Amino acid sequence: MSMAGSSISIALSSPHRRPLSFSLSPLRFSSDLHSSRSLRFLSKPSSRFSSFRMSVEAPEKSRQSSFLDRKESGVLHFVKYHGLGNDFILVDNRNSLEPSVTPEQAVKLCDRNFGIGADGVIFAMPGINGTDYSMRIFNSDGSEPEMCGNGVRCFARYVADLENLSGTRSFTIHTGAGLIVPEIQEDGKVKVNMGRPVLTAADIPTKLPETKNGAVVQANLVVDGISWKVTCVSMGNPHCITFGNEHSEGLQVDDLKLAEIGPKFEHHEMFPSRTNTEFVEVISRTHLKMRVWERGAGATLACGTGACALVVAAVLEGRTERSCTVDLPGGPLEIEWREDDNLVYMTGPAEVVFYGSIPI
Ligand SMILES: N[C@@H](CCC[C@H](N)C(=O)O)C(=O)O
C-alpha cells in the first residue's frame, strides 16, 4: 500500500491470479474485471477475488462522471448505495424499459458471499406517463416488489449523479406503486412523497377481515399457535404491522427471534402475495422502534415503506401522532402521515457505498 498526495494505492496479489484493479474516490469503487462475459464466476469467487490492485483517491467530479458514463457490452457498471444500511445495486437502465439484469442474475449479484452483496437491484429507467424516470427493483430473492422506500431515496441521489445535477432536486418517478416524488434537500437527505396508504384488505392484499372503517386494524393472526394483533397497510407493497401478541401486549423488539418468526409471517396463508412484517415498540407518541422482516429479502437494517406503513398503523391504532421518528436497526427515519391530503412523507439519508463493474 502506498500514499501519494491525495491518492492511496493498495495492491493485494497472489502469484496465481490475474490482478484486478479498482479505484475509489473516496468510497468510489471501479473494477476492471477483464474478459469474462458471464456471471458464472460468481459461483467461483476465489478465482476472481484472490488477487487485486486497488487505488483510493480524493473525490473528483470529472472522474465520477466518466465512470458513470461508461458503457461496455458484457460489463455491468453499477453504484452501490445504502439507505440506513438497506443496500442496493443501482443500474443505469435509462436506455430501455427492459431491465439489463435478469432476476436470476440479481440473486447472484445480491449474494453477500459470492456476489456484490445487497438487499436488491434497482434500475433507473426512462419515465412513462409523463414522469421523469421509472424505477424497477428486484429483491435479493429475485422477486419484483412494487416499491422500495429506501431504494427510491438512493434512486434520487443516483439519477442526480448521472445527470450531474446539484442543489435541491426533485423528480417524478413511475413505480409499481404509482407516482413517487423524491426531493433531495440542501442537507443531502431525501424527502419523499410516498403517496397514500392503501387500507382495504383486497388491495393490500390480505385475507384477514376488515375490522375498522374498511381497514384491517388489530386483527388476530395466528402464527405458530400464538395469536398476534396485526394491522395491514399497503404502501404499494404489502405490510403487516404488529405491536404485540397474546403473551406480550408491548413488544421488546430487540428480544425477537426474527429469523425464526419472520418467514412464518411472510409466507402466511393470509397474505396471498406474501408480506413484509414490521415488529414495533412504542417509545412515545412521536417515537417508534422497529425491526423488519422483508418479503424477498429477509431481515434488513431498514425498510422505508415499512416505516411509513407502521406510522399509519400506529395512528389507526391510536398509539401515536401523525409525525414520528422511527428507529430502524440502521438508523432513524422521519415519517409524517398528513391529515389534510392523506399523503405519507418520508425523510432520510441515501449514501454511496462504492462504484464498481462486473462482467455479466
Ligand atoms: N426495503 C424496501 C422494501 C423493498 C421491497 C420489499 N422487500 C417487498 O418485497 O415489498 C423499502 O425500503 O421500502
The ligand as a Gaussian input file, in Angstrom:
#p B3LYP/6-31G(d) Opt

LIG

0 1
 N      -36.595000      -2.167000       1.706000
 C      -37.620000      -1.600000       0.961000
 C      -38.737000      -2.502000       0.537000
 C      -38.261000      -3.439000      -0.574000
 C      -39.360000      -4.285000      -1.140000
 C      -39.860000      -5.328000      -0.204000
 N      -38.864000      -6.304000       0.129000
 C      -41.080000      -6.011000      -0.825000
 O      -40.965000      -7.125000      -1.375000
 O      -42.153000      -5.424000      -0.778000
 C      -38.075000      -0.264000       1.467000
 O      -37.207000       0.481000       1.950000
 O      -39.235000       0.087000       1.340000

